[in-house]
Amino acid sequence: MGEVARPFALTLAAVSKHLKVLEAAELIARERRGSFQIVRLKAASLRPAEEWLAYYEKFWSGQLESLDKFLEETGDEHDGDEHK
């Protein structure tokens, strides 16, 4: 666990608590091998979040492209109209 904790300014106890939360959410799996704990990412558990993010990335990209197009088309009509 020390290797997992090394990059962070956290105690081993704090890292252990965080890992327990991730394990309860089925985002990681822990396995004891002798005096070592092996921690594996369960990437398949992230699939629903990835799909949700991909959907909204596509949605918002389309919305922002439409807004950009609208602003380009109407930009000349509104130049100088601010704060009248």
Backbone as ProteinMPNN parsed JSONL, in Angstrom:
{"seq_chain_A": "MGEVARPFALTLAAVSKHLKVLEAAELIARERRGSFQIVRLKAASLRPAEEWLAYYEKFWSGQLESLDKFLEETGDEHDGDEHK", "coords_chain_A": {"N_chain_A": [[0.823, -1.194, 0.0], [2.082, 1.114, 0.496], [3.315, 1.921, -1.852], [1.161, 2.774, -3.369], [0.349, 4.932, -1.845], [2.539, 6.644, -1.918], [2.742, 8.826, -3.966], [1.016, 10.711, -2.904], [0.074, 13.141, -0.437], [-0.757, 11.789, 1.97], [-1.632, 9.83, 4.83], [-0.91, 6.332, 5.475], [-3.138, 5.182, 6.628], [-5.2, 6.878, 5.794], [-5.096, 6.49, 3.025], [-5.78, 3.806, 2.981], [-8.452, 3.951, 3.86], [-9.583, 5.349, 1.699], [-9.156, 3.471, -0.328], [-10.809, 1.429, 0.602], [-13.326, 2.562, 0.184], [-13.307, 2.778, -2.626], [-13.143, 0.079, -3.201], [-15.557, -0.863, -2.133], [-17.27, 0.35, -3.896], [-16.811, -1.18, -6.02], [-14.784, -0.508, -7.801], [-12.159, -1.083, -7.608], [-10.078, -3.949, -6.961], [-8.741, -5.774, -4.288], [-6.016, -7.778, -3.286], [-4.323, -9.993, -1.226], [-0.974, -10.855, -1.112], [1.234, -12.57, 0.452], [3.087, -10.379, 2.354], [2.259, -8.263, 0.921], [-0.163, -6.098, -0.593], [-2.074, -6.354, -3.397], [-3.396, -4.143, -5.666], [-5.919, -3.736, -7.938], [-7.335, -2.072, -10.724], [-10.715, -2.106, -11.595], [-11.708, -1.831, -14.447], [-13.978, -2.286, -16.025], [-16.074, -1.596, -14.403], [-16.225, 1.088, -14.675], [-17.451, 1.563, -17.057], [-20.295, 2.349, -17.345], [-20.159, 5.057, -16.493], [-18.371, 6.077, -18.359], [-19.877, 5.756, -20.703], [-22.028, 7.475, -20.164], [-20.689, 9.948, -19.978], [-19.674, 10.095, -22.621], [-22.032, 10.293, -24.092], [-23.05, 12.818, -23.234], [-20.917, 14.423, -23.935], [-21.027, 14.328, -26.725], [-23.607, 15.405, -27.074], [-23.338, 18.05, -25.932], [-21.263, 19.036, -27.506], [-22.512, 19.207, -29.989], [-24.504, 21.089, -29.352], [-22.946, 23.339, -28.71], [-21.629, 23.753, -31.133], [-23.821, 24.484, -32.71], [-24.543, 26.856, -31.407], [-22.223, 28.362, -31.883], [-22.34, 28.567, -34.676], [-24.753, 30.023, -34.931], [-24.007, 32.401, -33.619], [-21.981, 33.284, -35.317], [-23.459, 33.749, -37.658], [-25.222, 35.741, -36.836], [-23.633, 37.659, -35.804], [-22.785, 40.056, -37.103], [-25.155, 41.49, -37.166], [-25.531, 42.23, -34.547], [-23.341, 43.685, -33.771], [-22.001, 46.341, -32.002], [-24.366, 46.791, -30.663], [-24.389, 46.413, -27.969], [-25.217, 47.229, -24.655], [-27.134, 49.286, -25.083]], "CA_chain_A": [[0.0, 0.0, 0.0], [2.996, 2.254, 0.513], [3.545, 2.354, -3.233], [-0.035, 3.52, -3.778], [0.299, 6.167, -1.064], [3.734, 7.463, -2.119], [2.582, 10.099, -4.683], [0.041, 11.572, -2.252], [0.41, 13.621, 0.901], [-1.734, 11.151, 2.843], [-1.116, 8.746, 5.661], [-1.326, 5.007, 5.012], [-4.506, 4.967, 7.118], [-6.104, 7.627, 4.912], [-5.112, 5.776, 1.739], [-6.541, 2.587, 3.215], [-9.87, 4.33, 3.876], [-9.965, 5.659, 0.318], [-9.198, 2.208, -1.065], [-12.013, 0.705, 1.039], [-14.465, 3.18, -0.513], [-13.219, 2.354, -4.028], [-13.438, -1.353, -3.238], [-16.999, -1.006, -1.902], [-17.929, 0.785, -5.136], [-16.371, -2.155, -7.016], [-13.909, 0.134, -8.777], [-10.863, -1.751, -7.488], [-10.047, -5.228, -6.246], [-7.506, -5.923, -3.516], [-5.64, -9.168, -3.052], [-3.132, -10.08, -0.381], [0.054, -11.837, -1.499], [2.265, -12.469, 1.485], [2.977, -9.118, 3.087], [1.867, -7.238, -0.044], [-1.53, -5.993, -1.08], [-2.125, -6.021, -4.818], [-4.599, -3.361, -5.948], [-6.205, -3.712, -9.383], [-8.47, -1.291, -11.202], [-11.754, -2.885, -12.268], [-12.081, -0.858, -15.473], [-15.328, -2.542, -16.522], [-17.004, -0.887, -13.525], [-16.297, 2.487, -15.109], [-18.134, 1.617, -18.35], [-21.488, 3.211, -17.345], [-19.753, 6.465, -16.413], [-17.781, 6.412, -19.656], [-20.973, 5.888, -21.671], [-22.759, 8.696, -19.819], [-19.853, 11.078, -20.384], [-19.608, 10.13, -24.083], [-23.327, 10.799, -24.567], [-23.149, 14.254, -22.991], [-19.886, 15.104, -24.727], [-21.6, 14.452, -28.073], [-24.737, 16.336, -26.97], [-22.889, 19.42, -25.732], [-20.486, 19.454, -28.674], [-23.5, 19.617, -30.985], [-25.14, 22.332, -28.904], [-21.981, 24.434, -28.82], [-21.435, 24.019, -32.555], [-25.0, 25.232, -33.15], [-24.414, 28.199, -30.853], [-21.151, 29.021, -32.627], [-22.876, 28.886, -35.998], [-25.724, 31.094, -34.736], [-23.296, 33.639, -33.306], [-21.298, 33.725, -36.529], [-24.456, 34.239, -38.589], [-25.891, 36.945, -36.333], [-22.631, 38.547, -35.21], [-22.801, 41.372, -37.746], [-26.389, 42.164, -36.825], [-25.497, 42.687, -33.158], [-22.135, 44.469, -33.479], [-22.274, 47.714, -31.561], [-25.662, 46.867, -29.992], [-24.288, 46.144, -26.552], [-25.474, 48.267, -23.635], [-27.925, 50.436, -25.567]], "C_chain_A": [[0.865, 1.255, 0.0], [3.253, 2.8, -0.875], [2.361, 3.163, -3.761], [-0.051, 4.882, -3.099], [1.417, 7.144, -1.409], [3.488, 8.785, -2.849], [1.673, 11.112, -3.978], [0.509, 11.978, -0.859], [-0.643, 13.112, 1.878], [-1.047, 10.093, 3.686], [-1.573, 7.416, 5.054], [-2.756, 4.71, 5.449], [-5.515, 5.671, 6.214], [-6.214, 6.946, 3.555], [-5.935, 4.503, 1.876], [-8.044, 2.868, 3.221], [-10.378, 4.621, 2.468], [-10.097, 4.38, -0.51], [-10.419, 1.384, -0.671], [-13.26, 1.257, 0.338], [-14.472, 2.746, -1.974], [-13.56, 0.875, -4.175], [-14.935, -1.597, -3.044], [-17.8, -0.602, -3.141], [-17.586, -0.136, -6.303], [-15.571, -1.531, -8.156], [-12.498, -0.445, -8.737], [-11.077, -3.101, -6.829], [-8.712, -5.302, -5.524], [-7.286, -7.395, -3.227], [-4.367, -9.164, -2.217], [-2.235, -11.192, -0.901], [1.209, -11.682, -0.521], [2.057, -11.195, 2.275], [2.546, -7.966, 2.175], [0.37, -7.262, -0.301], [-1.455, -5.571, -2.537], [-3.447, -5.308, -5.056], [-4.762, -3.285, -7.46], [-7.41, -2.829, -9.66], [-9.444, -2.229, -11.895], [-12.39, -1.957, -13.306], [-13.504, -1.054, -15.982], [-16.381, -1.821, -15.678], [-17.185, 0.568, -13.929], [-17.073, 2.655, -16.41], [-19.395, 2.494, -18.326], [-21.147, 4.703, -17.28], [-19.166, 6.926, -17.735], [-18.873, 6.625, -20.705], [-21.769, 7.167, -21.424], [-21.993, 9.933, -20.284], [-19.784, 11.211, -21.902], [-20.898, 10.698, -24.663], [-23.389, 12.318, -24.417], [-22.058, 15.047, -23.701], [-20.411, 15.337, -26.137], [-22.729, 15.489, -28.07], [-24.247, 17.775, -26.884], [-22.013, 19.914, -26.877], [-21.423, 19.942, -29.767], [-24.159, 20.929, -30.625], [-24.194, 23.521, -29.076], [-21.655, 24.764, -30.266], [-22.598, 24.823, -33.118], [-24.945, 26.672, -32.649], [-23.35, 28.983, -31.604], [-21.633, 29.459, -34.009], [-23.861, 30.05, -35.91], [-25.019, 32.423, -34.495], [-22.532, 34.168, -34.514], [-22.282, 34.343, -37.511], [-25.075, 35.555, -38.138], [-24.916, 37.957, -35.764], [-22.66, 39.938, -35.788], [-24.038, 42.162, -37.368], [-26.324, 42.798, -35.434], [-24.248, 43.486, -32.82], [-22.527, 45.895, -33.092], [-23.597, 47.867, -30.822], [-25.555, 46.727, -28.474], [-24.51, 47.403, -25.714], [-26.213, 49.476, -24.178], [-29.112, 50.663, -24.699]], "O_chain_A": [[0.434, 2.321, -0.44], [3.393, 4.009, -1.055], [2.542, 4.122, -4.512], [-0.426, 5.878, -3.716], [1.261, 8.35, -1.214], [3.99, 9.81, -2.388], [1.576, 12.257, -4.418], [1.244, 11.246, -0.196], [-1.332, 13.896, 2.53], [-0.018, 9.537, 3.302], [-2.491, 7.373, 4.236], [-3.504, 4.057, 4.721], [-6.569, 5.114, 5.905], [-7.307, 6.839, 2.999], [-6.704, 4.162, 0.978], [-8.82, 2.104, 2.647], [-11.469, 4.192, 2.092], [-11.035, 4.23, -1.294], [-11.005, 0.708, -1.517], [-14.144, 0.494, -0.054], [-15.521, 2.384, -2.508], [-14.188, 0.469, -5.152], [-15.516, -2.446, -3.721], [-18.873, -1.146, -3.4], [-18.015, 0.094, -7.434], [-15.66, -1.954, -9.308], [-11.736, -0.32, -9.696], [-12.116, -3.36, -6.222], [-7.675, -4.938, -6.079], [-8.221, -8.15, -2.963], [-3.441, -8.401, -2.491], [-2.677, -12.323, -1.105], [2.044, -10.787, -0.651], [0.973, -10.958, 2.807], [2.477, -6.819, 2.617], [-0.274, -8.309, -0.236], [-0.846, -4.555, -2.869], [-4.504, -5.819, -4.685], [-3.866, -2.831, -8.173], [-8.387, -2.843, -8.911], [-9.032, -3.063, -12.702], [-13.454, -1.38, -13.081], [-14.169, -0.08, -16.336], [-17.452, -1.477, -16.177], [-18.177, 1.203, -13.57], [-17.328, 3.784, -16.827], [-19.555, 3.324, -19.221], [-21.789, 5.515, -17.946], [-19.433, 8.041, -18.182], [-18.802, 7.563, -21.5], [-22.14, 7.862, -22.37], [-22.558, 10.839, -20.895], [-19.831, 12.325, -22.422], [-20.868, 11.486, -25.608], [-23.74, 13.023, -25.363], [-22.255, 16.217, -24.031], [-20.256, 16.429, -26.684], [-22.797, 16.344, -28.953], [-24.679, 18.627, -27.66], [-22.025, 21.106, -27.184], [-21.167, 20.966, -30.4], [-24.354, 21.788, -31.485], [-24.606, 24.586, -29.537], [-21.428, 25.927, -30.599], [-22.393, 25.741, -33.912], [-25.266, 27.602, -33.39], [-23.559, 30.152, -31.929], [-21.365, 30.577, -34.449], [-23.808, 30.967, -36.73], [-25.379, 33.443, -35.083], [-22.449, 35.381, -34.709], [-21.973, 35.358, -38.134], [-25.417, 36.396, -38.97], [-25.333, 39.013, -35.288], [-22.569, 40.915, -35.045], [-23.977, 43.387, -37.26], [-26.995, 43.798, -35.179], [-24.104, 43.93, -31.681], [-23.296, 46.554, -33.792], [-23.926, 48.972, -30.391], [-26.548, 46.909, -27.77], [-24.038, 48.49, -26.049], [-25.932, 50.599, -23.758], [-29.893, 51.582, -24.948]]}, "name": "protein", "num_of_chains": 1, "seq": "MGEVARPFALTLAAVSKHLKVLEAAELIARERRGSFQIVRLKAASLRPAEEWLAYYEKFWSGQLESLDKFLEETGDEHDGDEHK"}
